[in-house]
Amino acid sequence: MLDTNILSHLMRQPQGSVALRIAEVGEDNVLTSILVACELRYGAAKRASRKLTRQVETVLGALTILPFEPDTRRLSAEAASGEGGRHTASVTGALTRRN
């Protein structure tokens, strides 16, 4: 699951390390959340940049976007508060780790 920072990096450097890692694991194995999609769209709208909006929509159009389900909200709240153990993995680590 790719977060806002990783997708922002992908848009800034479309041939960079994020793109290479996605190609390595396969686009079908990469996804993001509706929250990330909303953050990216908000950022593009706030900048009033057509170019950025096109980039955001191109990247999001190539990804599976997961909805914000009730269990996701609970796990996100627990992770943010430090309760319930560790529920998230390092996206950066997953993208840069070589098997």
C-alpha positions in Angstrom: 0.0 0.0 0.0 1.5 3.3 -1.1 1.2 6.4 1.0 1.0 10.1 0.0 4.7 10.7 0.3 5.6 7.7 -1.9 3.1 8.6 -4.6 4.3 12.3 -4.5 7.8 11.0 -5.0 6.6 8.9 -7.9 5.0 12.0 -9.6 8.2 14.0 -9.0 10.5 11.3 -10.3 8.5 9.0 -12.6 11.6 7.0 -13.5 13.0 6.9 -10.0 13.3 4.3 -7.3 9.5 4.1 -6.6 8.8 3.4 -10.3 11.5 0.8 -10.4 10.2 -1.0 -7.3 6.6 -1.0 -8.6 7.8 -2.5 -11.9 9.7 -5.1 -9.8 6.7 -6.2 -7.7 4.2 -5.7 -10.5 1.5 -2.9 -10.8 -1.2 -5.4 -9.9 0.4 -5.9 -6.5 0.4 -2.1 -5.7 -2.5 -0.2 -4.3 -3.3 2.9 -2.2 -6.2 4.1 0.0 -9.0 6.5 -0.7 -7.5 8.8 2.0 -4.3 9.0 0.0 -6.2 9.7 -3.2 -8.1 12.5 -1.4 -4.9 14.0 -0.1 -3.3 14.0 -3.5 -6.4 15.5 -5.2 -6.7 18.1 -2.4 -3.0 19.1 -2.9 -3.5 19.5 -6.7 -6.7 21.5 -6.3 -5.1 23.8 -3.7 -2.2 24.5 -6.1 -4.7 25.1 -8.9 -2.3 23.2 -11.2 -3.8 21.5 -14.2 -0.5 19.7 -14.8 -0.4 18.3 -11.2 -4.1 17.4 -11.4 -3.4 15.4 -14.6 -0.4 13.7 -12.9 -2.4 12.8 -9.9 -5.3 11.4 -11.9 -2.9 9.4 -14.1 -1.2 7.8 -11.1 -4.4 7.1 -9.3 -6.0 5.7 -12.5 -3.2 3.1 -12.6 -3.8 1.9 -9.0 -6.4 0.0 -7.1 -7.8 2.4 -4.5 -9.1 0.8 -1.4 -12.2 2.3 0.3 -12.1 3.4 4.0 -13.9 0.6 5.7 -15.0 0.4 9.3 -12.1 -1.9 10.3 -9.7 0.3 8.6 -10.9 3.3 10.6 -10.5 1.3 13.8 -7.0 0.1 12.9 -5.9 3.6 11.8 -7.1 5.1 15.1 -5.3 2.4 17.1 -2.1 2.8 15.1 -2.2 6.6 15.5 -2.8 6.3 19.2 -0.2 3.7 19.7 -2.7 1.1 20.9 -3.3 -2.3 19.6 0.3 -3.1 18.5 1.9 -2.3 15.2 -0.6 -2.4 12.4 1.3 -0.7 9.6 4.4 -1.6 7.7 7.0 0.7 6.4 6.1 1.5 2.8 9.5 3.0 2.2 11.1 -0.1 3.5 8.9 -2.3 1.4 9.7 -0.3 -1.7 13.4 -0.1 -1.2 14.0 -3.6 0.2 15.5 -6.0 -2.4 14.6 -9.7 -2.1 
